[in-house]
Amino acid sequence: MVGGSQNGWVVSQATPDQALAQIKRLCSDLVTEDELRKRLEISAEKGERLRVKFGIDPTFTDVHLGHAVPIRLLRLFQDLGHLPILLLGDATARLGDPTGRNDQRPPLTQEEVEHNAATYLDQIGQILDLDPARCELRRNSEWFGEMDFFDALRLLGRGTVARLLERDDFRKRMDQNLPIHLHEMMYPLMQGWDSVMLEADVELGGNDQLFNLHMGRLLQEREGQRPQICLTTPLLLGTDGRKMSKTYGNHVPLNGEPADVYGKVMSLGDEPMADWFRLATGLEDAEIDAILAGHPREAKGRLAWEVVAGLQGAEVADAAATAFTNQFKHKQLPDDIPEVGLEQDTLALPQLLKGAGLCPSTSEARRMIQQGGVRIDGEVEKDLGRELSLPTEGEGILIQVGKRKFARVRRG
């Protein structure tokens, strides 16, 4: 039977079969279902917690809603009474996982990794209970930081080139005569060795991580451990239909301002809503079907509310919904438009947008201008060559980029 809820998450006293059904709802790959069922049954009989591993590399500063899908599954295991192991890959982040890339990913410095990791726990803690009694928090520098060169060679000796070249991105680069650097081939072995060191019973990851999760099974078997169960989740696509990525600007950061998160979800097309409801909210399938049977705009508003409420609570979601309605339905300006002072007297519009923090680059600024996404004092501006003289007094020039970014810009 299913129990109550805490912070919007189901706390279950489920039977092994019921638990398996809940887990499979968020799965794309399960290796293997029979093994997981048996371990759930043994766990229920003996009162033992499964050790469920999820690793995340602090490669960027934001944890986004796409990362939250396996974290939600980790939370489900936690609420089923098992022990989540949250692994910050501070060592693997310095190497860089080449998954989905056709070129080498530049390694990060230790300083960059620590800078990125600084807010990860705050962001992940919006979903996962990080109480030490309910969650084991680890860093893989604990073991990789102790390895010397010969330890690394011994780790390499546990894998084969043929096996590593089965990985899709490596095989594609071979087919295209693109280089594969030797250090990149260490990444799957390092992720697999994490599972050995943590003695993981289950490992979670996005469905682009299945090869690496299998490596954990292989290395555990070779070390005499019971091989972990591999569980992958579907990828939540970004607001523009591509893979969710900060690079594309189509991501929804977990630490974003509530109004911005709400607005980004509202910019989603109608077709992806079913996947977003299933992967980014805690609603049951029957309720999702009923919502989607209604008007698409109302369904999207409910989706945006659920996403914000799941991260920051119902009151915050109510305020974000009201602000969105006031701004776009009633054409009201936000109450908290930031004021930006720039040193130059006159600036070309693309440089002004970048300088005011409204666009990450001048090329992105030019794209927004050409697409009619820039307004100056309420009027659409498509002239890439327009130069603006910045006032030193008054409220400044009101600049709007897209539907949600505003600034009042002046000299100062």
C-alpha positions in Angstrom: 0.0 0.0 0.0 1.1 3.6 -0.6 1.6 5.9 2.4 1.5 9.7 2.7 3.8 12.3 1.2 6.6 14.7 2.3 7.3 17.8 0.3 5.3 16.5 -2.6 7.1 13.2 -2.8 5.4 9.8 -2.2 6.6 8.0 0.8 5.8 4.3 0.1 5.3 1.2 2.2 5.1 -0.7 -1.1 5.4 -4.4 -1.6 8.4 -5.4 -3.9 6.1 -5.7 -6.9 4.5 -2.3 -6.2 8.0 -0.8 -5.7 9.2 -2.3 -9.0 6.2 -0.8 -10.8 7.0 2.7 -9.4 10.6 2.4 -10.3 9.9 1.2 -13.9 7.7 4.2 -14.5 10.9 6.4 -14.6 13.1 3.8 -16.5 14.2 3.4 -20.0 16.7 0.6 -19.5 16.8 -1.9 -16.6 19.5 -4.5 -16.5 18.0 -6.7 -15.3 14.4 -6.6 -14.1 14.6 -10.1 -12.5 17.7 -9.2 -10.5 16.0 -6.0 -9.2 12.9 -7.9 -8.2 14.9 -10.5 -6.3 16.9 -7.8 -4.5 13.8 -5.9 -3.5 12.3 -9.1 -2.2 15.4 -10.0 -0.2 15.6 -6.4 1.1 12.0 -6.6 2.3 12.5 -9.9 4.0 15.7 -9.0 5.8 15.1 -5.3 6.3 18.3 -4.4 4.5 18.7 -1.2 2.4 20.0 -1.4 -1.2 22.9 0.9 -1.9 21.7 3.0 -4.8 24.4 5.1 -6.6 24.0 8.2 -8.7 27.0 10.2 -9.8 27.1 13.7 -11.1 30.2 15.6 -12.3 30.3 19.3 -11.4 31.1 20.2 -15.0 28.9 23.4 -15.0 27.5 25.6 -12.3 23.9 24.7 -12.8 22.1 21.4 -12.1 19.1 21.5 -14.5 15.8 19.8 -14.8 17.2 17.1 -17.1 19.6 16.1 -14.3 16.7 16.0 -12.0 15.1 13.0 -13.7 17.5 10.4 -12.2 17.7 12.4 -9.0 13.9 12.0 -8.7 14.3 8.3 -9.2 17.0 8.3 -6.5 14.5 10.1 -4.2 12.0 7.3 -5.0 14.5 4.7 -3.8 15.1 6.8 -0.7 11.4 6.9 0.1 11.1 3.2 -0.5 13.6 2.8 2.4 16.8 2.3 0.5 20.1 4.2 0.9 20.9 6.7 -1.9 24.6 7.3 -2.5 25.2 10.8 -4.1 28.6 10.8 -5.7 30.1 14.1 -6.7 32.5 13.2 -9.5 35.2 15.8 -8.6 37.9 13.6 -10.1 36.0 12.4 -13.2 34.9 16.0 -13.9 38.6 17.0 -14.3 38.8 14.3 -17.1 35.4 15.0 -18.7 32.9 12.4 -19.9 32.9 12.5 -23.8 29.4 11.1 -23.9 27.5 12.4 -27.0 30.5 14.4 -28.2 32.4 14.0 -31.5 35.5 15.7 -30.1 37.6 15.9 -27.0 36.2 17.6 -24.0 38.7 20.0 -22.5 39.6 18.8 -18.9 38.8 21.2 -16.1 41.1 22.4 -13.4 40.6 21.6 -9.7 39.7 25.2 -9.1 37.0 25.1 -11.8 35.6 21.9 -10.4 35.4 23.3 -6.9 33.7 26.5 -8.1 31.1 24.5 -10.0 30.5 22.1 -7.1 29.9 24.9 -4.6 26.1 25.1 -5.1 25.4 21.5 -6.2 24.3 20.2 -2.9 21.9 23.2 -2.4 20.3 22.5 -5.8 20.1 18.7 -5.4 18.8 19.1 -1.9 15.7 20.6 -3.4 14.8 17.1 -4.5 16.8 14.6 -2.4 16.9 14.4 1.4 20.6 14.9 2.2 20.3 14.1 5.9 23.4 11.9 6.6 21.0 9.3 8.2 19.2 9.0 4.9 21.9 9.7 2.3 25.5 8.8 1.8 27.5 11.7 0.2 30.8 10.9 -1.4 33.5 12.3 -3.7 35.5 10.1 -6.0 38.7 12.0 -5.3 38.6 10.0 -2.1 40.1 7.0 -4.1 41.4 8.5 -7.3 43.3 11.1 -5.3 45.2 8.3 -3.6 46.2 6.5 -6.8 49.7 6.7 -8.3 50.6 6.1 -11.9 51.0 2.4 -11.5 47.5 2.2 -9.8 46.1 3.9 -12.9 47.9 1.4 -15.2 46.4 -1.5 -13.1 42.9 0.1 -13.6 43.5 0.2 -17.3 44.5 -3.4 -17.2 40.9 -4.3 -16.1 39.5 -3.2 -19.5 40.1 -3.9 -23.1 40.4 -1.5 -26.1 37.8 -3.6 -28.0 35.3 -3.2 -25.2 35.8 0.5 -24.9 35.5 1.0 -28.7 32.0 -0.5 -28.4 30.9 2.9 -26.9 28.9 4.8 -29.5 30.7 8.1 -29.4 34.1 6.4 -29.7 32.9 4.3 -32.6 31.5 7.3 -34.4 34.8 9.2 -34.1 36.7 6.2 -35.4 34.4 6.0 -38.4 34.9 9.7 -39.0 38.7 9.4 -38.6 38.5 11.8 -35.6 41.0 11.5 -32.8 40.3 9.6 -29.5 42.7 10.5 -26.8 43.8 7.8 -24.4 42.8 9.7 -21.3 39.2 9.9 -22.6 39.0 6.1 -22.6 39.8 6.2 -18.8 36.4 7.7 -18.1 34.2 4.6 -18.3 36.8 2.7 -16.2 36.8 5.4 -13.6 33.0 5.5 -13.4 33.0 1.7 -13.1 35.6 1.7 -10.4 33.4 4.2 -8.4 30.8 1.4 -8.2 33.5 -1.1 -6.9 34.6 1.4 -4.2 31.0 2.1 -3.2 29.8 -1.5 -3.5 26.7 -0.3 -5.3 23.7 -2.5 -5.6 22.1 -0.3 -8.2 23.4 2.6 -10.3 21.2 5.2 -11.9 22.0 7.5 -14.9 20.6 9.0 -18.0 20.1 6.7 -21.0 23.3 8.0 -22.5 25.2 6.4 -19.6 24.3 2.8 -20.1 27.7 1.8 -21.4 29.4 3.3 -18.3 26.9 1.6 -16.0 27.7 -1.8 -17.7 31.4 -1.1 -17.0 30.5 -0.9 -13.3 28.9 -4.4 -13.5 31.9 -5.8 -15.3 34.5 -4.4 -12.8 32.4 -5.5 -9.8 32.3 -9.1 -11.1 36.0 -9.1 -11.7 36.5 -7.9 -8.1 34.3 -10.6 -6.7 31.4 -8.3 -5.9 27.8 -8.9 -6.8 27.3 -6.9 -10.1 25.1 -3.8 -9.8 21.8 -3.4 -11.5 21.9 -0.7 -14.2 18.9 1.6 -14.3 18.7 4.5 -16.9 16.1 7.2 -17.2 14.9 8.9 -20.4 16.5 12.1 -21.4 14.3 15.2 -20.8 14.6 17.3 -23.9 15.1 21.1 -23.6 12.4 23.7 -24.3 13.4 23.8 -28.0 13.3 20.0 -28.5 17.1 19.5 -28.4 19.1 17.8 -25.6 18.7 20.0 -22.5 22.0 21.9 -22.2 23.2 25.2 -20.8 25.1 25.6 -24.0 21.9 25.8 -26.0 20.1 28.0 -23.4 17.2 25.5 -23.5 17.6 24.3 -19.9 15.6 24.9 -16.7 18.1 25.4 -13.8 17.0 24.1 -10.5 18.4 27.2 -8.8 16.6 29.6 -11.3 14.3 32.4 -10.2 10.8 30.9 -9.8 9.3 33.3 -12.4 12.0 32.4 -14.9 11.5 28.7 -14.3 7.7 29.1 -14.7 8.2 31.1 -17.9 10.6 28.7 -19.5 8.2 25.8 -19.0 5.4 27.9 -20.5 7.6 28.4 -23.6 7.5 24.6 -24.2 5.7 23.3 -27.2 2.5 21.2 -26.8 3.9 17.9 -28.0 6.6 17.4 -25.3 4.2 18.1 -22.4 3.4 14.4 -21.7 7.0 13.5 -21.3 7.6 16.6 -19.1 4.7 15.7 -16.9 5.9 12.2 -16.5 9.6 13.0 -16.0 9.5 16.3 -14.2 6.5 16.0 -11.8 5.2 13.5 -9.2 1.8 13.3 -10.7 0.2 9.9 -11.4 -0.5 8.8 -15.0 -4.2 9.0 -14.7 -4.1 12.6 -13.5 -1.6 13.5 -16.3 -4.0 12.0 -18.9 -6.9 14.0 -17.5 -4.9 17.3 -17.5 -3.7 16.7 -21.1 -7.3 16.1 -22.2 -8.1 19.7 -21.4 -6.9 22.9 -23.1 -3.2 22.9 -23.9 -2.5 26.3 -22.4 -4.2 25.3 -19.1 -2.2 22.0 -19.1 1.0 23.9 -19.7 0.2 26.3 -16.8 -0.4 23.3 -14.5 2.9 21.8 -15.7 4.8 25.0 -14.9 3.2 25.2 -11.5 4.0 21.6 -10.7 7.7 22.1 -11.7 8.1 25.2 -9.6 6.2 23.7 -6.7 8.3 20.5 -6.8 11.4 22.6 -6.4 10.4 25.5 -4.2 6.9 24.8 -2.8 3.3 25.6 -3.6 3.3 29.3 -2.3 6.3 30.1 -4.5 4.6 28.4 -7.5 1.4 30.4 -6.9 3.4 33.7 -6.9 5.2 32.7 -10.1 1.9 31.9 -11.8 0.4 35.2 -10.8 3.4 37.1 -12.0 3.3 35.3 -15.3 -0.4 36.1 -15.8 0.1 39.7 -14.9 3.1 40.1 -17.2 1.8 38.3 -20.3 -2.0 38.2 -20.1 -2.5 41.7 -18.7 0.7 43.1 -20.3 2.1 44.4 -17.1 5.9 44.9 -16.6 7.6 43.0 -13.8 8.0 44.9 -10.5 11.7 44.1 -10.1 13.3 45.2 -13.4 17.1 45.4 -12.7 18.9 48.6 -13.3 22.2 48.4 -15.1 24.9 51.0 -15.3 27.4 50.9 -18.2 30.5 53.0 -18.6 30.2 53.9 -22.3 28.3 56.9 -23.6 27.2 55.1 -26.7 26.9 51.4 -27.6 25.9 49.4 -30.6 22.8 47.4 -29.6 24.4 43.9 -29.7 27.2 45.1 -27.4 24.7 46.8 -25.1 22.7 43.6 -24.8 25.8 41.6 -23.8 27.0 44.3 -21.5 23.7 44.5 -19.7 23.7 40.7 -19.2 20.6 40.2 -21.3 22.5 37.9 -23.8 25.5 35.7 -23.2 27.3 36.9 -26.3 27.1 39.4 -29.2 26.3 36.6 -31.6 23.3 35.5 -29.5 22.3 39.2 -29.3 22.4 39.6 -33.1 20.3 36.4 -33.4 17.7 37.7 -31.0 17.6 41.1 -32.8 17.1 39.5 -36.2 14.3 37.3 -34.9 12.4 40.3 -33.5 13.0 39.3 -29.9 14.4 42.6 -28.7 12.3 45.6 -27.7 13.5 49.1 -26.8 11.0 51.1 -24.7 8.3 48.7 -25.8 9.1 48.8 -29.6 10.6 45.9 -31.5 14.0 46.7 -32.8 15.6 44.7 -35.7 18.4 47.1 -36.7 21.7 45.3 -36.0 23.6 48.6 -36.5 21.5 50.8 -34.2 23.6 52.7 -31.6 22.1 53.9 -28.4 23.2 56.9 -26.3 22.9 56.0 -22.7 21.2 58.6 -20.4 22.8 59.6 -17.2 19.5 60.6 -15.5 16.0 59.2 -15.2 15.0 55.5 -15.4 17.2 54.7 -18.3 16.4 52.8 -21.5 14.0 49.9 -21.0 15.3 46.8 -22.9 13.4 43.6 -23.2 14.9 40.4 -24.7 12.5 37.5 -25.3 9.5 37.3 -23.1 11.2 37.3 -19.7 14.4 39.3 -19.6 14.3 43.0 -18.8 16.7 45.8 -17.8 16.7 49.5 -17.5 20.1 50.7 -18.9 21.8 54.0 -18.2 25.3 55.5 -18.0 26.9 54.9 -14.7 
